[in-house]
């Protein structure tokens, strides 16, 4: 199973994190680690996800980009399950 580190920058709204997690689940990915923090301007959030799936990460990337509050999605790293991952 492949692990992917994904960075998401989005507008801060109470439902934004829920939407991101729903897309991750609907696309067949499992969240292995997650970190979210307010950006310095306090209007945006930065979400760091480590997700796992045998499916191509491009499926997740394209769907996250379609979310209305998401400004940027970046796939930072891909590893196999035998390598160690830090989030």
C-alpha positions as CSV (number, residue, x, y, z in Angstrom):
1,X,0.0,0.0,0.0
2,X,1.3,3.4,-0.9
3,X,1.5,6.3,1.6
4,X,1.3,9.9,0.4
5,X,1.9,13.1,2.2
6,X,-0.6,15.8,1.1
7,X,-0.6,19.5,2.0
8,X,-3.8,21.4,1.7
9,X,-4.2,25.2,2.1
10,X,-7.8,26.3,2.5
11,X,-10.0,29.1,3.9
12,X,-10.9,28.7,7.5
13,X,-14.5,27.6,7.9
14,X,-15.9,25.2,10.5
15,X,-16.9,22.7,7.8
16,X,-13.7,22.8,5.7
17,X,-11.8,20.0,7.6
18,X,-14.9,17.8,7.5
19,X,-15.2,18.2,3.7
20,X,-11.5,17.4,3.2
21,X,-11.8,14.2,5.4
22,X,-15.0,13.2,3.6
23,X,-13.3,13.4,0.2
24,X,-10.3,11.4,1.5
25,X,-12.7,8.7,2.7
26,X,-14.9,8.7,-0.5
27,X,-11.9,8.3,-2.7
28,X,-10.7,5.2,-0.9
29,X,-7.9,6.6,1.2
30,X,-7.2,6.0,4.8
31,X,-5.9,8.9,7.0
32,X,-2.7,7.7,8.8
33,X,-1.7,11.0,10.3
34,X,-3.1,14.6,10.3
35,X,-2.1,18.0,11.5
36,X,-4.0,21.2,11.1
37,X,-3.1,24.7,12.1
38,X,-4.2,28.3,11.5
39,X,-2.1,30.2,9.0
40,X,-0.5,33.4,10.1
41,X,-3.4,35.5,8.7
42,X,-6.0,33.5,10.8
43,X,-8.2,33.4,7.7
44,X,-6.7,30.2,6.3
45,X,-5.7,26.8,7.6
46,X,-2.9,24.5,6.6
47,X,-3.7,20.8,6.7
48,X,-1.0,18.1,6.5
49,X,-2.2,14.6,5.8
50,X,-0.5,11.3,5.5
51,X,-2.9,9.0,3.6
52,X,-2.6,5.4,2.5
53,X,-4.3,3.5,-0.4
54,X,-3.4,1.2,-3.3
55,X,-5.2,3.7,-5.5
56,X,-3.4,6.5,-7.4
57,X,-3.1,9.7,-5.4
58,X,-4.1,11.7,-8.5
59,X,-7.7,10.7,-7.8
60,X,-7.5,12.4,-4.4
61,X,-5.6,15.4,-5.7
62,X,-8.1,16.3,-8.3
63,X,-11.1,16.0,-6.0
64,X,-9.5,18.0,-3.2
65,X,-8.8,20.8,-5.7
66,X,-12.5,21.0,-6.6
67,X,-13.6,21.8,-3.0
68,X,-14.8,25.4,-2.8
69,X,-12.7,26.5,0.2
70,X,-9.4,24.8,-1.0
71,X,-6.8,27.2,-2.4
72,X,-3.9,24.8,-2.9
73,X,-3.2,21.0,-2.8
74,X,0.3,19.7,-3.0
75,X,1.5,16.0,-3.0
76,X,4.7,16.3,-1.0
77,X,6.0,12.7,-0.8
78,X,5.1,9.1,-1.7
79,X,6.4,6.1,0.1
80,X,5.7,2.4,0.3
81,X,4.4,0.9,3.6
82,X,7.8,-0.5,4.4
83,X,9.3,3.0,4.7
84,X,8.8,5.1,7.8
85,X,6.6,8.2,7.5
86,X,6.6,11.3,9.6
87,X,3.8,13.9,9.4
